[in-house]
Amino acid sequence: MLAKVPTFAFKRVRFLIDTPDQAFAEYDVEAQVPATGRIYRQSYAGRLVAHEGKILLLRESMDTLAAANAFAPLN
């Protein structure tokens, strides 16, 4: 992702669950895509479940239409 959007960085991280074995957060990004000149505006949600220091589950959701609008060529 950083090769296509060098200024990509998560902002406004909001933890809704934060325990030793589980985390759930919402986080946003807003960065220009050099190839298209458009702004990539995205809100993600992610859940991580761990046990004894090992990740058991890592799941992330995002708006795929927002990604298509920012990255897809106009033609």
Jmol script that loads the backbone (N, CA, C; Angstrom):
load data "model"
ATOM      1  N   MET A   1       0.818  -1.186   0.000  1.00  0.00           N
ATOM      2  CA  MET A   1       0.000   0.000   0.000  1.00  0.00           C
ATOM      3  C   MET A   1       0.866   1.255   0.000  1.00  0.00           C
ATOM      4  N   LEU A   2       1.936   1.246   0.777  1.00  0.00           N
ATOM      5  CA  LEU A   2       2.796   2.433   0.847  1.00  0.00           C
ATOM      6  C   LEU A   2       3.477   2.739  -0.484  1.00  0.00           C
ATOM      7  N   ALA A   3       3.676   1.734  -1.323  1.00  0.00           N
ATOM      8  CA  ALA A   3       4.258   1.987  -2.640  1.00  0.00           C
ATOM      9  C   ALA A   3       3.279   2.763  -3.523  1.00  0.00           C
ATOM     10  N   LYS A   4       1.975   2.504  -3.352  1.00  0.00           N
ATOM     11  CA  LYS A   4       0.965   3.189  -4.159  1.00  0.00           C
ATOM     12  C   LYS A   4       0.483   4.485  -3.526  1.00  0.00           C
ATOM     13  N   VAL A   5       0.543   4.564  -2.197  1.00  0.00           N
ATOM     14  CA  VAL A   5       0.082   5.757  -1.468  1.00  0.00           C
ATOM     15  C   VAL A   5       1.113   6.055  -0.372  1.00  0.00           C
ATOM     16  N   PRO A   6       2.167   6.775  -0.703  1.00  0.00           N
ATOM     17  CA  PRO A   6       3.252   7.006   0.263  1.00  0.00           C
ATOM     18  C   PRO A   6       2.816   7.711   1.550  1.00  0.00           C
ATOM     19  N   THR A   7       1.742   8.499   1.500  1.00  0.00           N
ATOM     20  CA  THR A   7       1.296   9.225   2.703  1.00  0.00           C
ATOM     21  C   THR A   7       0.226   8.461   3.480  1.00  0.00           C
ATOM     22  N   PHE A   8       0.001   7.189   3.126  1.00  0.00           N
ATOM     23  CA  PHE A   8      -0.993   6.365   3.820  1.00  0.00           C
ATOM     24  C   PHE A   8      -0.623   6.243   5.294  1.00  0.00           C
ATOM     25  N   ALA A   9      -1.548   6.610   6.166  1.00  0.00           N
ATOM     26  CA  ALA A   9      -1.341   6.473   7.619  1.00  0.00           C
ATOM     27  C   ALA A   9      -2.701   6.449   8.296  1.00  0.00           C
ATOM     28  N   PHE A  10      -2.843   5.583   9.279  1.00  0.00           N
ATOM     29  CA  PHE A  10      -4.105   5.528  10.018  1.00  0.00           C
ATOM     30  C   PHE A  10      -4.227   6.734  10.932  1.00  0.00           C
ATOM     31  N   LYS A  11      -5.450   7.266  11.016  1.00  0.00           N
ATOM     32  CA  LYS A  11      -5.753   8.415  11.869  1.00  0.00           C
ATOM     33  C   LYS A  11      -7.028   8.120  12.642  1.00  0.00           C
ATOM     34  N   ARG A  12      -7.233   8.878  13.674  1.00  0.00           N
ATOM     35  CA  ARG A  12      -8.456   8.767  14.481  1.00  0.00           C
ATOM     36  C   ARG A  12      -8.745   7.308  14.862  1.00  0.00           C
ATOM     37  N   VAL A  13      -7.785   6.658  15.477  1.00  0.00           N
ATOM     38  CA  VAL A  13      -7.950   5.277  15.932  1.00  0.00           C
ATOM     39  C   VAL A  13      -8.805   5.288  17.190  1.00  0.00           C
ATOM     40  N   ARG A  14      -9.883   4.511  17.171  1.00  0.00           N
ATOM     41  CA  ARG A  14     -10.793   4.435  18.303  1.00  0.00           C
ATOM     42  C   ARG A  14     -10.916   2.976  18.737  1.00  0.00           C
ATOM     43  N   PHE A  15     -10.378   2.658  19.908  1.00  0.00           N
ATOM     44  CA  PHE A  15     -10.466   1.296  20.435  1.00  0.00           C
ATOM     45  C   PHE A  15     -11.799   1.134  21.153  1.00  0.00           C
ATOM     46  N   LEU A  16     -12.542   0.118  20.756  1.00  0.00           N
ATOM     47  CA  LEU A  16     -13.825  -0.185  21.374  1.00  0.00           C
ATOM     48  C   LEU A  16     -13.713  -1.389  22.299  1.00  0.00           C
ATOM     49  N   ILE A  17     -12.760  -2.266  22.008  1.00  0.00           N
ATOM     50  CA  ILE A  17     -12.412  -3.386  22.885  1.00  0.00           C
ATOM     51  C   ILE A  17     -10.895  -3.400  22.984  1.00  0.00           C
ATOM     52  N   ASP A  18     -10.378  -3.470  24.189  1.00  0.00           N
ATOM     53  CA  ASP A  18      -8.927  -3.494  24.384  1.00  0.00           C
ATOM     54  C   ASP A  18      -8.631  -4.316  25.625  1.00  0.00           C
ATOM     55  N   THR A  19      -8.468  -5.621  25.427  1.00  0.00           N
ATOM     56  CA  THR A  19      -8.165  -6.539  26.517  1.00  0.00           C
ATOM     57  C   THR A  19      -6.865  -7.271  26.177  1.00  0.00           C
ATOM     58  N   PRO A  20      -6.305  -8.043  27.102  1.00  0.00           N
ATOM     59  CA  PRO A  20      -5.063  -8.769  26.795  1.00  0.00           C
ATOM     60  C   PRO A  20      -5.197  -9.750  25.621  1.00  0.00           C
ATOM     61  N   ASP A  21      -6.407 -10.273  25.376  1.00  0.00           N
ATOM     62  CA  ASP A  21      -6.575 -11.275  24.322  1.00  0.00           C
ATOM     63  C   ASP A  21      -7.385 -10.803  23.121  1.00  0.00           C
ATOM     64  N   GLN A  22      -7.909  -9.576  23.164  1.00  0.00           N
ATOM     65  CA  GLN A  22      -8.756  -9.140  22.065  1.00  0.00           C
ATOM     66  C   GLN A  22      -8.736  -7.622  21.933  1.00  0.00           C
ATOM     67  N   ALA A  23      -8.766  -7.180  20.686  1.00  0.00           N
ATOM     68  CA  ALA A  23      -8.874  -5.749  20.413  1.00  0.00           C
ATOM     69  C   ALA A  23      -9.804  -5.559  19.229  1.00  0.00           C
ATOM     70  N   PHE A  24     -10.600  -4.515  19.307  1.00  0.00           N
ATOM     71  CA  PHE A  24     -11.455  -4.114  18.186  1.00  0.00           C
ATOM     72  C   PHE A  24     -11.366  -2.606  18.091  1.00  0.00           C
ATOM     73  N   ALA A  25     -11.107  -2.125  16.883  1.00  0.00           N
ATOM     74  CA  ALA A  25     -10.942  -0.683  16.708  1.00  0.00           C
ATOM     75  C   ALA A  25     -11.501  -0.243  15.363  1.00  0.00           C
ATOM     76  N   GLU A  26     -11.806   1.036  15.289  1.00  0.00           N
ATOM     77  CA  GLU A  26     -12.155   1.688  14.035  1.00  0.00           C
ATOM     78  C   GLU A  26     -11.073   2.716  13.763  1.00  0.00           C
ATOM     79  N   TYR A  27     -10.685   2.857  12.498  1.00  0.00           N
ATOM     80  CA  TYR A  27      -9.601   3.776  12.160  1.00  0.00           C
ATOM     81  C   TYR A  27      -9.798   4.276  10.736  1.00  0.00           C
ATOM     82  N   ASP A  28      -9.316   5.466  10.474  1.00  0.00           N
ATOM     83  CA  ASP A  28      -9.545   6.139   9.201  1.00  0.00           C
ATOM     84  C   ASP A  28      -8.227   6.439   8.503  1.00  0.00           C
ATOM     85  N   VAL A  29      -8.331   6.662   7.209  1.00  0.00           N
ATOM     86  CA  VAL A  29      -7.196   7.130   6.410  1.00  0.00           C
ATOM     87  C   VAL A  29      -7.736   8.144   5.406  1.00  0.00           C
ATOM     88  N   GLU A  30      -6.941   9.144   5.126  1.00  0.00           N
ATOM     89  CA  GLU A  30      -7.249  10.118   4.085  1.00  0.00           C
ATOM     90  C   GLU A  30      -5.912  10.523   3.466  1.00  0.00           C
ATOM     91  N   ALA A  31      -5.683  10.064   2.241  1.00  0.00           N
ATOM     92  CA  ALA A  31      -4.394  10.308   1.590  1.00  0.00           C
ATOM     93  C   ALA A  31      -4.592  10.377   0.081  1.00  0.00           C
ATOM     94  N   GLN A  32      -3.745  11.137  -0.571  1.00  0.00           N
ATOM     95  CA  GLN A  32      -3.821  11.259  -2.026  1.00  0.00           C
ATOM     96  C   GLN A  32      -3.167  10.060  -2.700  1.00  0.00           C
ATOM     97  N   VAL A  33      -3.829   9.564  -3.748  1.00  0.00           N
ATOM     98  CA  VAL A  33      -3.299   8.475  -4.564  1.00  0.00           C
ATOM     99  C   VAL A  33      -2.572   9.113  -5.746  1.00  0.00           C
ATOM    100  N   PRO A  34      -1.236   9.054  -5.770  1.00  0.00           N
ATOM    101  CA  PRO A  34      -0.486   9.733  -6.832  1.00  0.00           C
ATOM    102  C   PRO A  34      -0.889   9.318  -8.251  1.00  0.00           C
ATOM    103  N   ALA A  35      -1.210   8.050  -8.467  1.00  0.00           N
ATOM    104  CA  ALA A  35      -1.528   7.561  -9.816  1.00  0.00           C
ATOM    105  C   ALA A  35      -2.811   8.165 -10.381  1.00  0.00           C
ATOM    106  N   THR A  36      -3.765   8.517  -9.508  1.00  0.00           N
ATOM    107  CA  THR A  36      -5.043   9.058  -9.988  1.00  0.00           C
ATOM    108  C   THR A  36      -5.240  10.521  -9.600  1.00  0.00           C
ATOM    109  N   GLY A  37      -4.479  10.981  -8.596  1.00  0.00           N
ATOM    110  CA  GLY A  37      -4.657  12.340  -8.095  1.00  0.00           C
ATOM    111  C   GLY A  37      -5.844  12.488  -7.160  1.00  0.00           C
ATOM    112  N   ARG A  38      -6.570  11.392  -6.937  1.00  0.00           N
ATOM    113  CA  ARG A  38      -7.756  11.450  -6.074  1.00  0.00           C
ATOM    114  C   ARG A  38      -7.377  11.165  -4.616  1.00  0.00           C
ATOM    115  N   ILE A  39      -8.269  11.573  -3.728  1.00  0.00           N
ATOM    116  CA  ILE A  39      -8.077  11.344  -2.294  1.00  0.00           C
ATOM    117  C   ILE A  39      -8.732  10.016  -1.913  1.00  0.00           C
ATOM    118  N   TYR A  40      -7.979   9.188  -1.224  1.00  0.00           N
ATOM    119  CA  TYR A  40      -8.490   7.922  -0.694  1.00  0.00           C
ATOM    120  C   TYR A  40      -8.996   8.192   0.717  1.00  0.00           C
ATOM    121  N   ARG A  41     -10.311   8.183   0.873  1.00  0.00           N
ATOM    122  CA  ARG A  41     -10.951   8.366   2.184  1.00  0.00           C
ATOM    123  C   ARG A  41     -11.577   7.032   2.568  1.00  0.00           C
ATOM    124  N   GLN A  42     -11.138   6.519   3.683  1.00  0.00           N
ATOM    125  CA  GLN A  42     -11.569   5.183   4.069  1.00  0.00           C
ATOM    126  C   GLN A  42     -11.708   5.078   5.580  1.00  0.00           C
ATOM    127  N   SER A  43     -12.734   4.369   5.998  1.00  0.00           N
ATOM    128  CA  SER A  43     -12.899   3.992   7.404  1.00  0.00           C
ATOM    129  C   SER A  43     -12.802   2.477   7.477  1.00  0.00           C
ATOM    130  N   TYR A  44     -11.950   2.006   8.341  1.00  0.00           N
ATOM    131  CA  TYR A  44     -11.744   0.580   8.547  1.00  0.00           C
ATOM    132  C   TYR A  44     -12.286   0.184   9.920  1.00  0.00           C
ATOM    133  N   ALA A  45     -12.551  -1.103  10.077  1.00  0.00           N
ATOM    134  CA  ALA A  45     -12.826  -1.692  11.384  1.00  0.00           C
ATOM    135  C   ALA A  45     -11.993  -2.966  11.447  1.00  0.00           C
ATOM    136  N   GLY A  46     -11.344  -3.195  12.569  1.00  0.00           N
ATOM    137  CA  GLY A  46     -10.497  -4.372  12.685  1.00  0.00           C
ATOM    138  C   GLY A  46     -10.627  -5.051  14.028  1.00  0.00           C
ATOM    139  N   ARG A  47     -10.554  -6.372  13.989  1.00  0.00           N
ATOM    140  CA  ARG A  47     -10.614  -7.176  15.212  1.00  0.00           C
ATOM    141  C   ARG A  47      -9.414  -8.106  15.237  1.00  0.00           C
ATOM    142  N   LEU A  48      -8.763  -8.169  16.383  1.00  0.00           N
ATOM    143  CA  LEU A  48      -7.636  -9.072  16.588  1.00  0.00           C
ATOM    144  C   LEU A  48      -7.915  -9.903  17.837  1.00  0.00           C
ATOM    145  N   VAL A  49      -7.770 -11.213  17.700  1.00  0.00           N
ATOM    146  CA  VAL A  49      -7.910 -12.133  18.827  1.00  0.00           C
ATOM    147  C   VAL A  49      -6.587 -12.873  18.975  1.00  0.00           C
ATOM    148  N   ALA A  50      -6.072 -12.936  20.196  1.00  0.00           N
ATOM    149  CA  ALA A  50      -4.797 -13.591  20.461  1.00  0.00           C
ATOM    150  C   ALA A  50      -4.941 -14.537  21.651  1.00  0.00           C
ATOM    151  N   HIS A  51      -4.014 -15.487  21.714  1.00  0.00           N
ATOM    152  CA  HIS A  51      -3.954 -16.410  22.850  1.00  0.00           C
ATOM    153  C   HIS A  51      -2.491 -16.743  23.094  1.00  0.00           C
ATOM    154  N   GLU A  52      -2.049 -16.519  24.308  1.00  0.00           N
ATOM    155  CA  GLU A  52      -0.669 -16.785  24.715  1.00  0.00           C
ATOM    156  C   GLU A  52       0.323 -16.108  23.759  1.00  0.00           C
ATOM    157  N   GLY A  53       0.017 -14.876  23.381  1.00  0.00           N
ATOM    158  CA  GLY A  53       0.919 -14.088  22.557  1.00  0.00           C
ATOM    159  C   GLY A  53       0.897 -14.401  21.071  1.00  0.00           C
ATOM    160  N   LYS A  54       0.011 -15.289  20.631  1.00  0.00           N
ATOM    161  CA  LYS A  54      -0.079 -15.633  19.209  1.00  0.00           C
ATOM    162  C   LYS A  54      -1.420 -15.177  18.646  1.00  0.00           C
ATOM    163  N   ILE A  55      -1.367 -14.599  17.455  1.00  0.00           N
ATOM    164  CA  ILE A  55      -2.594 -14.134  16.810  1.00  0.00           C
ATOM    165  C   ILE A  55      -3.390 -15.330  16.303  1.00  0.00           C
ATOM    166  N   LEU A  56      -4.655 -15.414  16.734  1.00  0.00           N
ATOM    167  CA  LEU A  56      -5.550 -16.465  16.272  1.00  0.00           C
ATOM    168  C   LEU A  56      -6.452 -15.973  15.153  1.00  0.00           C
ATOM    169  N   LEU A  57      -6.784 -14.686  15.184  1.00  0.00           N
ATOM    170  CA  LEU A  57      -7.704 -14.113  14.207  1.00  0.00           C
ATOM    171  C   LEU A  57      -7.341 -12.654  13.977  1.00  0.00           C
ATOM    172  N   LEU A  58      -7.291 -12.269  12.737  1.00  0.00           N
ATOM    173  CA  LEU A  58      -7.117 -10.866  12.375  1.00  0.00           C
ATOM    174  C   LEU A  58      -8.074 -10.599  11.226  1.00  0.00           C
ATOM    175  N   ARG A  59      -9.086  -9.790  11.487  1.00  0.00           N
ATOM    176  CA  ARG A  59     -10.121  -9.531  10.496  1.00  0.00           C
ATOM    177  C   ARG A  59     -10.289  -8.032  10.347  1.00  0.00           C
ATOM    178  N   GLU A  60     -10.411  -7.579   9.110  1.00  0.00           N
ATOM    179  CA  GLU A  60     -10.542  -6.149   8.847  1.00  0.00           C
ATOM    180  C   GLU A  60     -11.632  -5.947   7.807  1.00  0.00           C
ATOM    181  N   SER A  61     -12.397  -4.875   7.969  1.00  0.00           N
ATOM    182  CA  SER A  61     -13.416  -4.539   6.975  1.00  0.00           C
ATOM    183  C   SER A  61     -13.202  -3.112   6.496  1.00  0.00           C
ATOM    184  N   MET A  62     -13.642  -2.876   5.261  1.00  0.00           N
ATOM    185  CA  MET A  62     -13.491  -1.557   4.665  1.00  0.00           C
ATOM    186  C   MET A  62     -14.541  -1.378   3.578  1.00  0.00           C
ATOM    187  N   ASP A  63     -14.681  -0.163   3.121  1.00  0.00           N
ATOM    188  CA  ASP A  63     -15.617   0.171   2.055  1.00  0.00           C
ATOM    189  C   ASP A  63     -14.901  -0.008   0.716  1.00  0.00           C
ATOM    190  N   THR A  64     -15.189  -1.083   0.009  1.00  0.00           N
ATOM    191  CA  THR A  64     -14.493  -1.353  -1.244  1.00  0.00           C
ATOM    192  C   THR A  64     -14.838  -0.338  -2.333  1.00  0.00           C
ATOM    193  N   LEU A  65     -16.009   0.268  -2.273  1.00  0.00           N
ATOM    194  CA  LEU A  65     -16.364   1.300  -3.245  1.00  0.00           C
ATOM    195  C   LEU A  65     -15.486   2.539  -3.078  1.00  0.00           C
ATOM    196  N   ALA A  66     -15.188   2.917  -1.842  1.00  0.00           N
ATOM    197  CA  ALA A  66     -14.294   4.049  -1.590  1.00  0.00           C
ATOM    198  C   ALA A  66     -12.912   3.766  -2.170  1.00  0.00           C
ATOM    199  N   ALA A  67     -12.443   2.536  -2.045  1.00  0.00           N
ATOM    200  CA  ALA A  67     -11.150   2.164  -2.607  1.00  0.00           C
ATOM    201  C   ALA A  67     -11.194   2.222  -4.135  1.00  0.00           C
ATOM    202  N   ALA A  68     -12.239   1.690  -4.732  1.00  0.00           N
ATOM    203  CA  ALA A  68     -12.358   1.714  -6.193  1.00  0.00           C
ATOM    204  C   ALA A  68     -12.405   3.149  -6.712  1.00  0.00           C
ATOM    205  N   ASN A  69     -13.145   4.005  -6.026  1.00  0.00           N
ATOM    206  CA  ASN A  69     -13.246   5.406  -6.461  1.00  0.00           C
ATOM    207  C   ASN A  69     -11.902   6.123  -6.423  1.00  0.00           C
ATOM    208  N   ALA A  70     -11.046   5.761  -5.506  1.00  0.00           N
ATOM    209  CA  ALA A  70      -9.750   6.436  -5.368  1.00  0.00           C
ATOM    210  C   ALA A  70      -8.682   5.847  -6.288  1.00  0.00           C
ATOM    211  N   PHE A  71      -8.723   4.525  -6.516  1.00  0.00           N
ATOM    212  CA  PHE A  71      -7.627   3.860  -7.217  1.00  0.00           C
ATOM    213  C   PHE A  71      -7.915   3.536  -8.681  1.00  0.00           C
ATOM    214  N   ALA A  72      -9.179   3.369  -9.060  1.00  0.00           N
ATOM    215  CA  ALA A  72      -9.501   2.950 -10.419  1.00  0.00           C
ATOM    216  C   ALA A  72      -9.283   4.072 -11.425  1.00  0.00           C
ATOM    217  N   PRO A  73      -8.777   3.718 -12.619  1.00  0.00           N
ATOM    218  CA  PRO A  73      -8.644   4.728 -13.663  1.00  0.00           C
ATOM    219  C   PRO A  73     -10.011   5.272 -14.059  1.00  0.00           C
ATOM    220  N   LEU A  74     -10.055   6.486 -14.545  1.00  0.00           N
ATOM    221  CA  LEU A  74     -11.320   7.102 -14.932  1.00  0.00           C
ATOM    222  C   LEU A  74     -11.918   6.468 -16.182  1.00  0.00           C
ATOM    223  N   ASN A  75     -11.084   5.963 -17.075  1.00  0.00           N
ATOM    224  CA  ASN A  75     -11.619   5.412 -18.339  1.00  0.00           C
ATOM    225  C   ASN A  75     -12.005   3.995 -18.158  1.00  0.00           C
TER     226      ASN A  75
END
end "model"
wireframe off; spacefill off
backbone 0.3
color backbone group
